[in-house]
Amino acid sequence: MIIYDPFWRTLKDRGISTYKMINKLGYSSGTLYRLRHNKGISSRLIDDLCKLLDCRVEDILEYVPDPEEPEAPDTNESP
């Protein structure tokens, strides 16, 4: 599961509020909703956010295993 907790920390570190994101930078409240609720976003948006915040992808998102999903089978295993 992809989470966007790093995005909110990076936003705070850069001194950018959600108000500024929406009213000054032109991001929609829907986009911020998707980030706040760990919904899917496009790679284009990730690229835009990295440019805006002058940061790396790791400063926007993080992968954490979903405890409700079963593990994927090991594809390196011989039959």
Backbone as CSV, one residue per row, in Angstrom:
resi,resn,N_x,N_y,N_z,CA_x,CA_y,CA_z,C_x,C_y,C_z
1,MET,0.849,-1.165,0.000,0.000,0.000,0.000,0.899,1.232,0.000
2,ILE,0.550,2.188,-0.808,1.290,3.444,-0.885,0.637,4.441,0.070
3,ILE,1.465,5.077,0.897,0.956,6.127,1.784,1.702,7.426,1.489
4,TYR,1.070,8.533,1.798,1.633,9.849,1.486,2.016,10.632,2.729
5,ASP,2.274,9.956,3.840,2.714,10.641,5.055,3.963,11.491,4.818
6,PRO,4.946,10.993,4.029,6.128,11.831,3.778,5.782,13.156,3.083
7,PHE,4.750,13.150,2.237,4.348,14.380,1.545,3.975,15.461,2.544
8,TRP,3.194,15.093,3.554,2.727,16.087,4.530,3.882,16.622,5.361
9,ARG,4.854,15.763,5.683,6.036,16.231,6.417,6.860,17.179,5.544
10,THR,7.039,16.812,4.271,7.814,17.649,3.352,7.122,18.990,3.142
11,LEU,5.806,18.962,2.989,5.040,20.197,2.815,5.260,21.119,4.017
12,LYS,5.185,20.558,5.203,5.383,21.342,6.437,6.803,21.887,6.501
13,ASP,7.787,21.034,6.180,9.192,21.457,6.202,9.456,22.612,5.237
14,ARG,8.727,22.625,4.124,8.910,23.682,3.119,8.070,24.928,3.432
15,GLY,7.247,24.846,4.477,6.428,25.991,4.873,5.272,26.265,3.929
16,ILE,4.751,25.214,3.305,3.647,25.373,2.364,2.377,24.814,2.998
17,SER,1.346,25.628,3.056,0.071,25.198,3.638,-0.841,24.617,2.560
18,THR,-1.858,23.905,3.005,-2.839,23.403,2.048,-3.588,24.566,1.411
19,TYR,-3.764,25.642,2.159,-4.394,26.841,1.604,-3.593,27.339,0.398
20,LYS,-2.277,27.416,0.566,-1.425,27.874,-0.531,-1.466,26.895,-1.706
21,MET,-1.479,25.597,-1.403,-1.542,24.584,-2.466,-2.772,24.792,-3.344
22,ILE,-3.904,25.092,-2.698,-5.160,25.239,-3.433,-5.289,26.625,-4.056
23,ASN,-5.114,27.661,-3.264,-5.426,29.017,-3.718,-4.311,29.742,-4.456
24,LYS,-3.079,29.387,-4.201,-1.964,30.074,-4.866,-1.307,29.217,-5.953
25,LEU,-1.274,27.903,-5.727,-0.562,27.027,-6.658,-1.476,26.270,-7.598
26,GLY,-2.791,26.339,-7.359,-3.754,25.773,-8.297,-4.061,24.299,-8.169
27,TYR,-3.677,23.669,-7.073,-4.033,22.264,-6.872,-5.465,22.188,-6.373
28,SER,-6.163,21.146,-6.749,-7.568,21.027,-6.346,-7.669,20.439,-4.938
29,SER,-8.771,20.742,-4.296,-9.016,20.159,-2.974,-9.179,18.643,-3.112
30,GLY,-9.655,18.189,-4.262,-9.781,16.760,-4.521,-8.430,16.057,-4.526
31,THR,-7.425,16.719,-5.083,-6.068,16.162,-5.092,-5.553,16.015,-3.671
32,LEU,-5.738,17.047,-2.871,-5.283,16.981,-1.486,-6.069,15.945,-0.692
33,TYR,-7.344,15.784,-1.013,-8.153,14.746,-0.379,-7.565,13.367,-0.683
34,ARG,-7.204,13.151,-1.959,-6.639,11.858,-2.361,-5.329,11.586,-1.623
35,LEU,-4.510,12.611,-1.476,-3.257,12.452,-0.751,-3.515,12.194,0.737
36,ARG,-4.435,12.925,1.313,-4.751,12.788,2.744,-5.283,11.390,3.069
37,HIS,-6.024,10.797,2.126,-6.650,9.500,2.364,-5.938,8.338,1.652
38,ASN,-4.693,8.585,1.243,-3.852,7.548,0.621,-4.525,6.866,-0.568
39,LYS,-5.195,7.655,-1.376,-5.802,7.160,-2.615,-4.762,7.256,-3.725
40,GLY,-4.993,6.577,-4.817,-4.053,6.580,-5.930,-3.943,7.943,-6.600
41,ILE,-2.737,8.267,-7.024,-2.488,9.493,-7.795,-1.617,9.115,-8.984
42,SER,-1.569,9.987,-9.963,-0.811,9.686,-11.180,0.680,9.951,-10.984
43,SER,1.473,9.309,-11.811,2.911,9.559,-11.776,3.203,10.993,-12.213
44,ARG,2.346,11.550,-13.038,2.489,12.952,-13.455,2.377,13.882,-12.244
45,LEU,1.403,13.601,-11.364,1.235,14.412,-10.160,2.433,14.251,-9.235
46,ILE,2.941,13.036,-9.105,4.128,12.816,-8.282,5.287,13.642,-8.827
47,ASP,5.448,13.646,-10.145,6.489,14.435,-10.793,6.304,15.923,-10.494
48,ASP,5.075,16.415,-10.639,4.777,17.827,-10.367,5.085,18.199,-8.918
49,LEU,4.705,17.331,-7.991,4.941,17.610,-6.571,6.435,17.605,-6.257
50,CYS,7.183,16.693,-6.862,8.628,16.669,-6.651,9.279,17.955,-7.168
51,LYS,8.812,18.444,-8.305,9.344,19.701,-8.841,8.985,20.860,-7.926
52,LEU,7.731,20.932,-7.511,7.269,22.010,-6.646,8.048,22.045,-5.336
53,LEU,8.228,20.894,-4.725,8.861,20.817,-3.411,10.368,20.617,-3.473
54,ASP,10.903,20.495,-4.697,12.329,20.267,-4.904,12.794,19.102,-4.019
55,CYS,12.174,17.938,-4.265,12.457,16.789,-3.423,12.465,15.508,-4.254
56,ARG,12.751,14.411,-3.583,12.762,13.095,-4.218,11.421,12.413,-3.999
57,VAL,11.176,11.362,-4.762,9.929,10.611,-4.649,9.732,10.112,-3.214
58,GLU,10.807,9.710,-2.554,10.715,9.209,-1.182,10.195,10.271,-0.210
59,ASP,10.296,11.540,-0.608,9.795,12.626,0.226,8.312,12.874,-0.011
60,ILE,7.713,12.133,-0.944,6.295,12.263,-1.283,5.501,11.034,-0.837
61,LEU,6.070,9.854,-1.068,5.311,8.636,-0.786,6.188,7.559,-0.190
62,GLU,5.518,6.573,0.374,6.208,5.445,0.997,5.366,4.186,0.781
63,TYR,6.037,3.076,0.532,5.344,1.795,0.427,5.382,1.103,1.783
64,VAL,4.219,0.672,2.244,4.129,-0.157,3.451,3.256,-1.358,3.108
65,PRO,3.648,-2.535,3.544,2.827,-3.718,3.262,1.429,-3.559,3.862
66,ASP,0.430,-3.961,3.121,-0.954,-3.913,3.586,-1.204,-5.164,4.417
67,PRO,-1.525,-5.004,5.702,-1.703,-6.186,6.551,-2.903,-7.049,6.150
68,GLU,-3.817,-6.504,5.372,-5.000,-7.248,4.968,-4.804,-8.036,3.670
69,GLU,-3.728,-7.755,2.943,-3.463,-8.456,1.689,-2.517,-9.622,1.928
70,PRO,-2.801,-10.775,1.316,-1.862,-11.895,1.451,-0.577,-11.571,0.699
71,GLU,0.508,-12.167,1.150,1.789,-11.948,0.488,1.769,-12.542,-0.915
72,ALA,2.489,-11.906,-1.824,2.619,-12.411,-3.184,3.473,-13.672,-3.155
73,PRO,3.192,-14.634,-4.026,4.014,-15.859,-4.038,5.438,-15.529,-4.478
74,ASP,6.375,-16.298,-3.991,7.776,-16.122,-4.342,7.982,-16.616,-5.765
75,THR,8.340,-15.722,-6.682,8.493,-16.086,-8.101,9.858,-16.706,-8.378
76,ASN,10.773,-16.691,-7.400,12.108,-17.263,-7.595,12.158,-18.731,-7.218
77,GLU,11.065,-19.257,-6.721,11.027,-20.627,-6.244,10.946,-21.597,-7.419
78,SER,11.740,-22.685,-7.375,11.710,-23.707,-8.423,10.538,-24.657,-8.189
79,PRO,9.933,-25.181,-9.272,8.796,-26.125,-9.103,9.207,-27.440,-8.512
